[in-house]
């Protein structure tokens, strides 16, 4: 018969694995909840930017979801520059992506850095949004105008 110590060592290994899986799931759920709070906080500011851009004749496409905001600024040519804040699927952490379309191909480029409560500030997103708008305006001529 199997030595009881060997048996319980095997059981302990399984229990440890289970507990690691649960810890990761708990962290992801906590991160997702934090992300949803961030999105809710950012929404009014983002909507203000949206209306101010539209007032300036800029074609803005904005999608709001509980765990994501996606913004595309579209040129006359149909190309766009965009930005998204949303969930890193495995971890539930906040991820930022750059969106763009050139030569009738759409691209999404994820930032390497992800965020949770320990390193997130709402200003990170607002700074990126302002950068997006500046880039969009300065590249307008290359893309057939605004």
RONUKE-181675 format. One line per 10 residues: their letters; for each residue z negated, y negated, x of C-alpha. Coordinates in nm, 4 decimals, padded with zeros to 6 digits. Example, Ala and Ser with C-alpha at 12.3 -4.5 7.8 and 13.67 -1.06 7.14 Angstrom:
BEGIN
AS	-00.7800/00.4500/01.2300; -00.7140/00.1060/01.3670
This chain:
BEGIN
XXXXXXXXXX	00.0000/00.0000/00.0000; 00.0523/-00.3614/00.1017; -00.2313/-00.5201/00.2934; -00.4009/-00.7700/00.0549; -00.3955/-01.0458/00.3205; -00.0183/-01.0073/00.3625; 00.0247/-01.0081/-00.0133; -00.1819/-01.3221/-00.0648; -00.0117/-01.4971/00.2268; 00.3145/-01.4372/00.0413
XXXXXXXXXX	00.1585/-01.5719/-00.2804; 00.0256/-01.8793/-00.0958; 00.3732/-01.9515/00.0392; 00.5137/-01.9338/-00.3151; 00.2379/-02.1585/-00.4521; 00.3026/-02.4132/-00.1772; 00.6759/-02.4153/-00.2610; 00.5993/-02.4631/-00.6311; 00.3628/-02.7461/-00.5575; 00.6213/-02.9195/-00.3329
XXXXXXXXXX	00.8841/-02.8919/-00.6069; 00.6383/-03.0379/-00.8599; 00.5403/-03.3195/-00.6243; 00.9063/-03.4118/-00.5706; 00.9734/-03.4056/-00.9463; 00.6657/-03.6213/-01.0118; 00.7703/-03.8737/-00.7458; 01.1254/-03.8857/-00.8867; 00.9901/-03.9456/-01.2389; 00.7626/-04.2231/-01.1109
XXXXXXXXXX	01.0531/-04.3778/-00.9176; 01.2781/-04.3639/-01.2217; 01.0159/-04.5364/-01.4349; 00.9880/-04.8085/-01.1707; 01.3695/-04.8430/-01.1627; 01.3767/-04.8865/-01.5419; 01.1136/-05.1622/-01.5152; 01.3196/-05.3360/-01.2438; 01.6366/-05.3148/-01.4584; 01.4488/-05.4587/-01.7587
XXXXXXXXXX	01.3204/-05.7456/-01.5417; 01.6635/-05.8169/-01.3889; 01.8583/-05.8050/-01.7174; 01.7869/-06.1632/-01.8375; 01.8752/-06.3110/-01.4953; 02.1925/-06.1028/-01.4724; 02.2959/-06.2133/-01.8234; 02.2455/-06.5763/-01.7171; 02.4746/-06.5208/-01.4165; 02.7262/-06.3522/-01.6462
XXXXXXXXXX	02.7477/-06.6488/-01.8831; 02.7594/-06.9038/-01.5983; 03.0469/-06.7090/-01.4370; 03.2350/-06.6847/-01.7684; 03.1879/-07.0611/-01.8165; 03.3730/-07.1011/-01.4856; 03.6655/-06.8888/-01.6008; 03.5678/-06.5819/-01.3978; 03.6476/-06.2443/-01.5530; 03.3147/-06.0587/-01.5549
XXXXXXXXXX	03.2600/-05.7029/-01.6744; 02.8948/-05.6147/-01.7102; 02.7465/-05.2793/-01.8096; 02.3753/-05.2539/-01.8840; 02.1987/-04.9173/-01.9122; 01.8267/-04.8357/-01.9008; 01.8619/-04.7183/-01.5393; 02.1697/-04.9067/-01.4159; 02.3390/-05.2448/-01.4124; 02.7042/-05.2510/-01.3094
XXXXXXXXXX	02.8915/-05.5765/-01.2466; 03.2620/-05.6180/-01.1784; 03.4338/-05.9486/-01.1064; 03.8025/-05.8966/-01.1733; 04.0953/-06.0856/-01.0189; 04.4246/-06.1662/-01.1926; 04.5825/-05.8772/-00.9981; 04.3431/-05.6300/-01.1636; 04.1556/-05.5717/-00.8378; 03.7816/-05.6277/-00.8519
XXXXXXXXXX	03.4688/-05.6611/-00.6463; 03.1486/-05.5293/-00.7898; 02.7916/-05.4259/-00.7446; 02.5701/-05.1681/-00.9044; 02.1992/-05.1010/-00.9017; 02.0986/-04.7592/-01.0243; 01.9340/-04.4288/-00.9560; 01.9648/-04.2085/-00.6508; 01.9856/-03.8889/-00.8528; 01.7659/-03.6513/-00.6510
XXXXXXXXXX	01.4881/-03.8946/-00.5656; 01.4975/-04.1326/-00.8622; 01.4845/-04.4137/-00.6048; 01.6747/-04.7393/-00.6472; 02.0186/-04.7386/-00.4876; 02.2681/-05.0224/-00.4484; 02.6427/-04.9674/-00.4386; 02.9396/-05.1884/-00.3642; 03.2313/-05.1344/-00.6032; 03.5842/-05.2469/-00.5349
XXXXXXXXXX	03.9434/-05.1835/-00.6338; 04.2392/-05.2325/-00.4039; 04.5945/-05.0971/-00.4170; 04.5157/-04.9489/-00.7596; 04.2394/-04.7298/-00.6139; 03.8733/-04.7671/-00.7059; 03.6015/-04.7252/-00.4455; 03.2252/-04.6994/-00.4520; 03.0254/-04.7380/-00.1338; 02.6552/-04.6538/-00.1455
XXXXXXXXXX	02.4073/-04.8372/00.0744; 02.2126/-04.6173/00.3158; 01.8824/-04.7805/00.2219; 01.7136/-04.6799/-00.1031; 01.4080/-04.8380/-00.2587; 01.0900/-04.7627/-00.4475; 00.7737/-04.9604/-00.5214; 00.6840/-04.9765/-00.1521; 00.9923/-05.1685/-00.0347; 01.1635/-05.3244/-00.3385
XXXXXXXXXX	01.1797/-05.6956/-00.4244; 01.3953/-05.8213/-00.7131; 01.5356/-06.0844/-00.4742; 01.7180/-05.8026/-00.2871; 01.9472/-05.7609/-00.5873; 01.9831/-06.1338/-00.6615; 02.0808/-06.1987/-00.2972; 02.3432/-05.9232/-00.3188; 02.4733/-06.0628/-00.6485; 02.5093/-06.4111/-00.4998
XXXXXXXXXX	02.6874/-06.2629/-00.1961; 02.9237/-06.0750/-00.4282; 03.0128/-06.3956/-00.6152; 03.0729/-06.5885/-00.2909; 03.2953/-06.3098/-00.1519; 03.4837/-06.2848/-00.4802; 03.5611/-06.6570/-00.4852; 03.6549/-06.6777/-00.1158; 03.8943/-06.3784/-00.1428; 04.0601/-06.4959/-00.4668
XXXXXX	04.3883/-06.6024/-00.3072; 04.4424/-06.2576/-00.1522; 04.4200/-06.1048/-00.5001; 04.6440/-06.3281/-00.7091; 04.3715/-06.5720/-00.8070; 04.0805/-06.5742/-01.0490
